[in-house]
Amino acid sequence: MLNPVPLLAKDDSMASPSACVLASFAERRKEMIEKKPLVPERIRGIEGSFAFIEHRFLRDGFLWRLSHHELLVYFFLVLACDRQGMSYYGYEKICSQLKLLLDDYIHARDALIRRDLIAFDGRLFQVLSLPQAPAPQGKAAKAPPGPQPSEQIGNILSRFLGGS
């Protein structure tokens, strides 16, 4: 339980409202719960390579704006990429590992591109640094002009399957 901070100084002189707020904050900070590991022998450490996701991904609301397929693909790419964010996993491996249908993968990948979270050149992925703010809820950022990766794959599949 927090101890109340008096509004007046000990000598009963008038304290400014900002001084009272600061004193209250300092008092509460002293009484915050100290976090201790629940299983001290299993504290995570960095051994060899590692992946990271900026805390802003959670704090600034990027997490809440992605569909579950987008989250799966994004987290997979974060785990698979090198220190520059580069990854060369193909759609077959990604779909197999994540148990995604090809259409679901393509929609998720293209949404991540529109949201400016990843770049894809048809062969390589790059997980990008986070943009200043997430794309508005319900719609990803506008797609850049020109052919999109899903269109390129669609054309290839169409030719392979005997289409025009």
N, C-alpha and C positions, 0 to 999 in steps of 0.2 A: 504494500500500500504506500502511496506517495504521501510524504509529509507536506502539508500546505505551506506555501511560502508566504510570509507576511507581506502585505501590500506596502507597509511602511517600514523604513529602515529601523534598526534597533534603537536608534536615538530619537525615534518618533518624528524625524524630519520627513518631509514629503519626498517620496521616491517617484521618479518619472515612470510613466506606463511602460516605456521600452525597457527600462532597467528591471522592472518587475517581470516582464516577459522573459528577459535574459536570465534572471535569477531562477525563475520557474523552470526554464529549459535546462539549466545547469543542474538543478536539483533532480529533475526527472532522469537526466542522463546518468547520474551517479547510481540511480536505482534500476537501470535497465538490466534485463536478464543477461547474465554472462553465459555465453554459449560454450559448452564443453562437448567434445565428441562423444557420441553414445557408445561407439566401439573404437577406442583409441588405437588398437592394433591394426585397424583397417582404414586409416586416414589415407585419402587419395594422394598420389604423388605423380609427378611427371617422369616417366621412364621411356626413353626413346622418343619417338614421334608422338604427337598428340594433336587433337582437334580442339577448337574453341569456338564459342558463339559469344558475341559481345553481349554484355548484360543489357544493353539498350534494346536487344531483340525482345526481351520480356518487358522491360520498364517502359519503352516507348510504344508498345502495342503491336509490334510486327507479328508476334505469335498469335494473337487473337484474330488477326485478319486473314490468316491462311486456312485453307481447307485441310482436312486430314491428309489427303493425297499430296498436297503441296508441302505440308510439313514433313511427310515421309521422304519425299524426293529431296527437299532442302537438307534435312538432317543427314541423309545418306551422302549427299555431295560434300557436306561439311566434313563428315568422317573420312571420306575417301580422298579429299584434296590434299595437295602438298602445301607448303608454307605460303605460296603465292595464290592459293585458292584454285589451282589447276587440277583437273581430273579428266581421265580419258575413258571412263567406263561407258560402254555402249548400252543402248536401250534394252537389249536382250538380257544382259547381266543385271541391270537395275530392276527391270520388271520381275525377273526370276527371284532376286534377293528380297524384294519388297512385296512379292506376290500381288503385283498390279497388272491389270489388263493394259495392253498397248495404248488404247484410247485414253484411259485414265492417266497413264504416264505422260502422254503428249499434252493433255489439258493442263496437268500440274506443271510440267516443264515450261510450257508457253506462258502460263500465269506468272511463274517465278521470273521469267524474262521480262514480262510487262511490268511487274512490280519492281524491277530494277534490282533484284536480289542475286541473279545469276546472269552470265553471258554464255552463249553457245554458238559455235561456228559450224555445227553439223558433225563435228568430230570431237572437239574438246569443250569442256565446261570450265568456267571460272566462277567461283563463289566470290561475289563482289563485296567490298566494304558496304556497310549499311547506308542507304540514302538518308538525307536529313530527316525525313518523316515517312511513315508508311503510306502506301496508296490508300485512298479513301475506302471505307468498308463497302463491300459489295461490288466494287469494280477495281480492277487492277489498272495501273497506269496505261495510257494509250500505247498500242503497239507501234513500233517504228515502221516507216514506210518500207516497201519492198517485200520480197518473198520471206515468209516466216519459216523457221526450221520444220514445223509440222507440214507445211506445204511442200517443202523439198522432199521430205520422207514420203509423203503421199504420192508425189510424182514418181519417185523411184519405185515404190511398191506397185503403182499402177502399171508402169512399164514392165516390171518383172512379172506381173500376173497376166500380162498380155493385153492390157488396156492401151489406149492411144498415147 
